[in-house]
Amino acid sequence: MGEPASVADLFTEDGIREWPDGDRRIEGREALRAYFGGPTPVDAHR
């Protein structure tokens, strides 16, 4: 399946990911790589 953080490669260098609910916004490929490579919400509560 690969590394989850590699999904950041699908974004441009200045890519932005926003969620429709709430105020979550991630800007930039490296920030996206850190987000997708970090613990999942389930893992964070263990």
CYANA upper distance limits for C-alpha pairs under 8 A (distance plus 0.5 A):
  2 GLY  CA      6 SER  CA      8.02
  3 GLU  CA      7 VAL  CA      8.50
  3 GLU  CA     37 GLY  CA      7.97
  4 PRO  CA     36 PHE  CA      6.26
  4 PRO  CA     37 GLY  CA      6.03
  5 ALA  CA     32 LEU  CA      8.15
  5 ALA  CA     33 ARG  CA      5.25
  5 ALA  CA     34 ALA  CA      7.31
  5 ALA  CA     35 TYR  CA      7.99
  5 ALA  CA     36 PHE  CA      5.24
  5 ALA  CA     37 GLY  CA      4.70
  5 ALA  CA     38 GLY  CA      8.44
  6 SER  CA     10 LEU  CA      8.36
  6 SER  CA     33 ARG  CA      7.32
  6 SER  CA     36 PHE  CA      8.48
  6 SER  CA     37 GLY  CA      8.49
  7 VAL  CA     11 PHE  CA      8.21
  7 VAL  CA     33 ARG  CA      7.76
  7 VAL  CA     36 PHE  CA      7.74
  8 ALA  CA     29 ARG  CA      6.16
  8 ALA  CA     30 GLU  CA      7.93
  8 ALA  CA     32 LEU  CA      6.04
  8 ALA  CA     33 ARG  CA      5.49
  8 ALA  CA     36 PHE  CA      7.92
  9 ASP  CA     29 ARG  CA      7.74
 11 PHE  CA     15 GLY  CA      5.71
 11 PHE  CA     16 ILE  CA      8.31
 11 PHE  CA     29 ARG  CA      6.86
 12 THR  CA     28 GLY  CA      8.30
 12 THR  CA     29 ARG  CA      7.15
 13 GLU  CA     28 GLY  CA      6.29
 13 GLU  CA     29 ARG  CA      5.53
 13 GLU  CA     30 GLU  CA      8.44
 14 ASP  CA     27 GLU  CA      7.10
 14 ASP  CA     28 GLY  CA      4.96
 14 ASP  CA     29 ARG  CA      6.70
 15 GLY  CA     27 GLU  CA      6.51
 15 GLY  CA     28 GLY  CA      5.57
 15 GLY  CA     29 ARG  CA      6.49
 16 ILE  CA     25 ARG  CA      7.50
 16 ILE  CA     26 ILE  CA      6.14
 16 ILE  CA     27 GLU  CA      5.03
 16 ILE  CA     28 GLY  CA      6.66
 17 ARG  CA     25 ARG  CA      6.17
 17 ARG  CA     26 ILE  CA      5.72
 17 ARG  CA     27 GLU  CA      7.14
 17 ARG  CA     32 LEU  CA      8.21
 18 GLU  CA     23 ASP  CA      8.27
 18 GLU  CA     24 ARG  CA      6.40
 18 GLU  CA     25 ARG  CA      4.96
 18 GLU  CA     26 ILE  CA      7.07
 19 TRP  CA     23 ASP  CA      7.54
 19 TRP  CA     24 ARG  CA      6.24
 19 TRP  CA     25 ARG  CA      7.21
 26 ILE  CA     31 ALA  CA      6.95
 26 ILE  CA     32 LEU  CA      6.77
 27 GLU  CA     31 ALA  CA      6.73
 27 GLU  CA     32 LEU  CA      7.41
 28 GLY  CA     32 LEU  CA      6.72
 29 ARG  CA     33 ARG  CA      6.55
 30 GLU  CA     34 ALA  CA      6.72
 31 ALA  CA     35 TYR  CA      6.67
 32 LEU  CA     36 PHE  CA      6.55
 33 ARG  CA     37 GLY  CA      6.32
 34 ALA  CA     38 GLY  CA      6.42
 39 PRO  CA     43 ASP  CA      6.01
 39 PRO  CA     44 ALA  CA      6.25
 40 THR  CA     44 ALA  CA      6.62
 41 PRO  CA     45 HIS  CA      7.16
 42 VAL  CA     46 ARG  CA      7.54
